[in-house]
């Protein structure tokens, strides 16, 4: 057997022997994700609304009160930033905090009552519309509500 044939067989053997490892790794990630989804720590808020309304929990009322906002970059509806509506404290405002211009995460500025992009200064009103550019598209908005101790959102 020459060197080229030998190396070819080694390559095929390596591929064949690593395939079960790759498949096992993929399978274990699915079961880990399902286990995490099915188990809920005691301090995680649980939505008591029916699943048909498609609201998802993004944080707790305690976090919203303490921090003045909830920023959840990995919720089931996508990245979301929730604040209390400055015009009506019993209502919530929820937007996707990703600036449509350069994809930076906007910050809520309670003093000026607007969302501001730290990358280039675009400003957005509480309803997501552009106040000043260079962004030319609004922030995506979500419906938001408080239910029990949980803050919930869903895509509008």
Helices and strands as residue ranges (DSSP letters): H 3-38, G 51-53, E 56-60, H 61-67, E 70-75, E 78-85, E 88-95, E 106-109, E 114-117, E 123-124, E 130-132, E 141-147, E 150-155
